[in-house]
Amino acid sequence: MMTAARSADTGLAGPGELDRYPYAEAPSTGRVGVPSWESSDPDLNRAGRRAAGSRGRGLHGQLVQQLGQMIVSGDLGADRPLVPEEIGQRFEVSRTVVRESLRVLEAKGLVSARPNVGTRVRPVSDWNLLDPDIIEWRAFGPQRDDQRRELSELRWTIEPLAARLAAGHGREDVQQRLVDMVEIMGHALGQGDSVTFSRADAEFHSLLIQVAGNRMLEHLSGIVSAALQVSGGPVTGCDRPTESAVAHHARIVEALGAADGVGAETAMRQLLTVHPDVERVVPAPREH
Protein backbone atom coordinates (compact mmCIF):
# COMPACT_ATOMS: atom_id res chain seq x y z
CA MET A 1 0.00 0.00 0.00
CA MET A 2 1.08 3.48 -0.87
CA THR A 3 3.94 2.17 -3.03
CA ALA A 4 2.96 2.86 -6.65
CA ALA A 5 4.88 5.20 -8.89
CA ARG A 6 3.82 8.78 -9.57
CA SER A 7 0.91 9.02 -11.99
CA ALA A 8 1.63 11.17 -15.01
CA ASP A 9 -2.00 12.12 -15.46
CA THR A 10 -2.78 13.18 -11.90
CA GLY A 11 0.60 14.32 -10.64
CA LEU A 12 0.03 12.30 -7.49
CA ALA A 13 2.74 10.20 -5.98
CA GLY A 14 2.25 6.56 -5.23
CA PRO A 15 3.68 4.57 -2.32
CA GLY A 16 7.23 4.60 -3.61
CA GLU A 17 7.21 8.37 -3.30
CA LEU A 18 6.99 8.27 0.50
CA ASP A 19 10.76 8.37 0.85
CA ARG A 20 10.85 11.79 -0.78
CA TYR A 21 9.08 13.26 2.21
CA PRO A 22 11.01 12.60 5.45
CA TYR A 23 8.07 13.12 7.78
CA ALA A 24 5.76 10.69 6.02
CA GLU A 25 6.87 7.80 8.20
CA ALA A 26 7.14 9.43 11.59
CA PRO A 27 7.28 7.48 14.87
CA SER A 28 4.02 6.02 16.09
CA THR A 29 3.95 8.24 19.16
CA GLY A 30 2.50 11.08 17.10
CA ARG A 31 4.17 13.59 19.42
CA VAL A 32 6.88 16.13 18.79
CA GLY A 33 9.08 17.61 21.44
CA VAL A 34 8.23 15.03 24.13
CA PRO A 35 11.29 13.09 25.27
CA SER A 36 11.13 9.47 26.38
CA TRP A 37 11.61 10.41 30.06
CA GLU A 38 8.05 11.20 31.14
CA SER A 39 7.29 13.05 34.35
CA SER A 40 4.78 11.70 36.83
CA ASP A 41 3.20 15.16 36.92
CA PRO A 42 0.52 15.38 34.18
CA ASP A 43 0.89 19.16 34.08
CA LEU A 44 4.57 18.84 33.25
CA ASN A 45 3.85 16.21 30.62
CA ARG A 46 1.67 18.67 28.73
CA ALA A 47 4.83 20.54 27.78
CA GLY A 48 5.89 19.98 24.20
CA ARG A 49 2.71 18.21 23.10
CA ARG A 50 0.98 21.01 21.25
CA ALA A 51 3.03 20.25 18.15
CA ALA A 52 1.40 16.82 17.82
CA GLY A 53 -0.34 16.68 14.48
CA SER A 54 -1.35 13.83 12.20
CA ARG A 55 1.93 11.94 12.56
CA GLY A 56 1.98 8.26 13.26
CA ARG A 57 -1.72 7.52 12.80
CA GLY A 58 -1.61 4.70 10.27
CA LEU A 59 -2.72 5.17 6.67
CA HIS A 60 -4.71 8.28 7.51
CA GLY A 61 -1.70 10.00 9.07
CA GLN A 62 0.62 8.92 6.26
CA LEU A 63 -1.73 10.20 3.58
CA VAL A 64 -2.12 13.55 5.35
CA GLN A 65 1.67 13.82 5.53
CA GLN A 66 2.14 12.81 1.90
CA LEU A 67 -0.47 15.13 0.42
CA GLY A 68 0.40 17.98 2.77
CA GLN A 69 4.07 17.92 1.87
CA MET A 70 3.28 17.62 -1.84
CA ILE A 71 1.04 20.71 -1.61
CA VAL A 72 3.55 22.75 0.36
CA SER A 73 6.40 21.75 -1.97
CA GLY A 74 4.37 22.80 -5.00
CA ASP A 75 4.05 19.30 -6.44
CA LEU A 76 0.28 19.69 -6.21
CA GLY A 77 -1.17 22.99 -7.32
CA ALA A 78 -4.53 24.64 -7.89
CA ASP A 79 -4.51 23.90 -11.62
CA ARG A 80 -6.67 20.81 -11.19
CA PRO A 81 -8.92 19.38 -8.47
CA LEU A 82 -7.86 16.63 -6.08
CA VAL A 83 -10.19 13.79 -6.97
CA PRO A 84 -10.76 11.42 -4.02
CA GLU A 85 -11.27 8.41 -6.27
CA GLU A 86 -7.93 9.02 -8.02
CA ILE A 87 -6.13 9.56 -4.73
CA GLY A 88 -7.58 6.35 -3.32
CA GLN A 89 -6.48 4.36 -6.36
CA ARG A 90 -2.98 5.79 -6.49
CA PHE A 91 -2.29 5.31 -2.77
CA GLU A 92 -4.33 2.13 -2.44
CA VAL A 93 -6.41 3.43 0.45
CA SER A 94 -10.14 3.53 1.04
CA ARG A 95 -12.42 6.45 0.24
CA THR A 96 -12.92 6.93 3.97
CA VAL A 97 -9.18 7.41 4.52
CA VAL A 98 -8.99 9.86 1.61
CA ARG A 99 -12.05 11.79 2.78
CA GLU A 100 -10.78 12.13 6.36
CA SER A 101 -7.31 13.13 5.16
CA LEU A 102 -8.70 15.87 2.93
CA ARG A 103 -10.76 17.16 5.86
CA VAL A 104 -7.60 17.48 7.94
CA LEU A 105 -5.88 19.36 5.13
CA GLU A 106 -8.93 21.60 4.75
CA ALA A 107 -8.80 22.42 8.47
CA LYS A 108 -5.18 23.47 7.99
CA GLY A 109 -6.23 25.80 5.18
CA LEU A 110 -4.35 23.89 2.49
CA VAL A 111 -7.37 22.85 0.43
CA SER A 112 -11.00 23.82 0.03
CA ALA A 113 -13.93 21.71 -1.10
CA ARG A 114 -16.83 23.37 -2.93
CA PRO A 115 -19.80 22.01 -4.90
CA ASN A 116 -19.26 21.87 -8.67
CA VAL A 117 -15.62 22.85 -8.15
CA GLY A 118 -14.22 19.95 -6.18
CA THR A 119 -11.30 19.95 -3.76
CA ARG A 120 -8.54 22.33 -4.78
CA VAL A 121 -5.31 23.62 -3.29
CA ARG A 122 -5.69 27.05 -1.70
CA PRO A 123 -3.17 29.90 -2.04
CA VAL A 124 -0.41 30.22 0.55
CA SER A 125 -2.14 33.28 2.03
CA ASP A 126 -4.94 30.97 3.21
CA TRP A 127 -2.69 28.37 4.87
CA ASN A 128 -2.46 28.15 8.66
CA LEU A 129 1.26 28.89 8.74
CA LEU A 130 1.32 28.46 12.53
CA ASP A 131 0.24 24.83 12.24
CA PRO A 132 3.17 22.65 13.43
CA ASP A 133 2.70 20.22 10.53
CA ILE A 134 2.86 23.00 7.96
CA ILE A 135 5.93 24.43 9.69
CA GLU A 136 7.67 21.09 9.22
CA TRP A 137 6.44 20.60 5.66
CA ARG A 138 7.61 24.06 4.62
CA ALA A 139 11.04 23.23 6.00
CA PHE A 140 11.41 20.66 3.21
CA GLY A 141 9.96 22.74 0.40
CA PRO A 142 11.09 25.68 -1.67
CA GLN A 143 10.25 28.02 1.25
CA ARG A 144 12.89 26.37 3.47
CA ASP A 145 15.03 29.49 3.95
CA ASP A 146 12.03 31.74 4.51
CA GLN A 147 10.66 29.24 7.02
CA ARG A 148 13.83 29.23 9.10
CA ARG A 149 14.07 33.00 9.07
CA GLU A 150 10.41 33.45 10.01
CA LEU A 151 10.69 30.92 12.83
CA SER A 152 13.75 32.69 14.19
CA GLU A 153 11.94 36.02 14.15
CA LEU A 154 8.84 34.56 15.78
CA ARG A 155 10.76 32.78 18.52
CA TRP A 156 12.71 35.97 19.23
CA THR A 157 9.40 37.70 19.99
CA ILE A 158 7.81 34.85 22.00
CA GLU A 159 10.45 33.28 24.21
CA PRO A 160 12.17 36.24 25.90
CA LEU A 161 8.79 37.44 27.17
CA ALA A 162 7.89 33.92 28.30
CA ALA A 163 11.16 33.72 30.24
CA ARG A 164 10.46 37.03 31.97
CA LEU A 165 6.94 35.93 32.95
CA ALA A 166 8.05 32.47 34.08
CA ALA A 167 10.49 34.02 36.57
CA GLY A 168 7.61 35.08 38.76
CA HIS A 169 6.07 31.66 39.30
CA GLY A 170 8.75 29.86 41.27
CA ARG A 171 7.29 26.32 41.22
CA GLU A 172 9.94 24.04 42.67
CA ASP A 173 8.85 21.06 40.57
CA VAL A 174 9.17 23.09 37.37
CA GLN A 175 12.49 24.55 38.46
CA GLN A 176 13.84 21.07 39.11
CA ARG A 177 12.52 19.85 35.78
CA LEU A 178 14.34 22.64 33.97
CA VAL A 179 17.53 21.85 35.89
CA ASP A 180 17.16 18.21 34.83
CA MET A 181 16.83 19.22 31.17
CA VAL A 182 20.00 21.30 31.34
CA GLU A 183 21.87 18.38 32.92
CA ILE A 184 20.57 16.03 30.23
CA MET A 185 21.68 18.45 27.51
CA GLY A 186 25.13 18.68 29.05
CA HIS A 187 25.45 14.90 29.27
CA ALA A 188 24.16 14.46 25.71
CA LEU A 189 26.67 17.02 24.46
CA GLY A 190 29.49 15.06 26.04
CA GLN A 191 28.23 11.84 24.46
CA GLY A 192 27.69 13.41 21.05
CA ASP A 193 24.00 12.50 21.29
CA SER A 194 22.23 15.23 19.33
CA VAL A 195 18.86 13.45 19.44
CA THR A 196 18.70 13.39 23.24
CA PHE A 197 20.01 16.96 23.32
CA SER A 198 17.26 18.21 21.02
CA ARG A 199 14.54 16.38 22.97
CA ALA A 200 15.67 17.89 26.26
CA ASP A 201 15.97 21.27 24.54
CA ALA A 202 12.40 21.02 23.23
CA GLU A 203 11.00 20.08 26.64
CA PHE A 204 12.92 22.92 28.28
CA HIS A 205 11.43 25.56 26.01
CA SER A 206 7.92 24.11 25.94
CA LEU A 207 7.85 23.87 29.73
CA LEU A 208 9.15 27.42 30.09
CA ILE A 209 6.35 28.77 27.90
CA GLN A 210 3.79 26.67 29.73
CA VAL A 211 4.67 28.08 33.15
CA ALA A 212 4.73 31.68 31.96
CA GLY A 213 1.12 31.92 33.10
CA ASN A 214 -0.19 33.26 29.80
CA ARG A 215 -2.58 30.89 28.05
CA MET A 216 -2.16 32.59 24.69
CA LEU A 217 1.60 32.16 24.88
CA GLU A 218 1.10 28.55 25.96
CA HIS A 219 -0.98 28.01 22.84
CA LEU A 220 2.08 29.00 20.80
CA SER A 221 4.35 26.43 22.43
CA GLY A 222 3.67 24.02 19.58
CA ILE A 223 5.32 26.46 17.21
CA VAL A 224 8.49 26.45 19.29
CA SER A 225 8.46 22.66 19.55
CA ALA A 226 8.04 22.35 15.80
CA ALA A 227 10.86 24.84 15.21
CA LEU A 228 13.19 22.83 17.44
CA GLN A 229 12.29 19.55 15.76
CA VAL A 230 12.55 20.68 12.14
CA SER A 231 15.44 18.86 10.53
CA GLY A 232 18.11 21.37 9.63
CA GLY A 233 16.21 24.02 11.51
CA PRO A 234 17.53 26.21 14.28
CA VAL A 235 18.62 24.52 17.49
CA THR A 236 18.46 27.14 20.21
CA GLY A 237 21.73 28.90 20.66
CA CYS A 238 23.45 27.34 17.66
CA ASP A 239 23.09 25.23 14.53
CA ARG A 240 24.24 22.25 16.61
CA PRO A 241 24.68 21.50 20.33
CA THR A 242 27.54 23.40 21.96
CA GLU A 243 28.80 24.17 25.45
CA SER A 244 27.69 27.76 24.91
CA ALA A 245 24.10 26.66 24.32
CA VAL A 246 24.10 24.60 27.53
CA ALA A 247 25.59 27.54 29.45
CA HIS A 248 22.88 29.90 28.22
CA HIS A 249 20.18 27.44 29.29
CA ALA A 250 21.81 27.23 32.71
CA ARG A 251 21.78 31.04 33.03
CA ILE A 252 18.07 31.07 32.29
CA VAL A 253 17.45 28.51 35.04
CA GLU A 254 19.54 30.51 37.51
CA ALA A 255 17.58 33.68 36.73
CA LEU A 256 14.28 31.85 37.14
CA GLY A 257 15.40 30.46 40.47
CA ALA A 258 16.24 33.97 41.63
CA ALA A 259 12.91 35.33 40.36
CA ASP A 260 14.93 37.65 38.13
CA GLY A 261 12.62 38.33 35.20
CA VAL A 262 14.96 40.78 33.49
CA GLY A 263 17.86 38.38 33.83
CA ALA A 264 15.82 35.49 32.44
CA GLU A 265 14.69 37.56 29.49
CA THR A 266 18.24 38.73 28.76
CA ALA A 267 19.62 35.19 28.98
CA MET A 268 16.96 33.94 26.58
CA ARG A 269 17.78 36.66 24.07
CA GLN A 270 21.43 35.69 24.28
CA LEU A 271 20.52 32.05 23.72
CA LEU A 272 18.51 32.53 20.57
CA THR A 273 20.66 32.58 17.50
CA VAL A 274 19.42 35.29 15.17
CA HIS A 275 19.18 34.35 11.52
CA PRO A 276 21.39 36.65 9.35
CA ASP A 277 18.31 38.07 7.63
CA VAL A 278 16.75 38.84 11.01
CA GLU A 279 19.69 40.93 12.18
CA ARG A 280 18.51 43.77 9.98
CA VAL A 281 15.43 44.19 12.15
CA VAL A 282 16.46 42.44 15.39
CA PRO A 283 19.80 43.58 16.82
CA ALA A 284 21.99 40.91 18.33
CA PRO A 285 21.76 40.94 22.16
CA ARG A 286 24.73 42.24 24.10
CA GLU A 287 26.43 40.51 27.00
CA HIS A 288 26.03 42.35 30.32
Helices and strands as residue ranges (DSSP letters): G 15-20, G 22-25, H 42-45, H 58-73, H 84-91, H 95-107, E 111-114, E 118-121, G 124-126, H 132-138, H 144-166, H 172-191, H 194-210, H 215-219, H 221-229, H 243-257, H 261-271, G 278-280
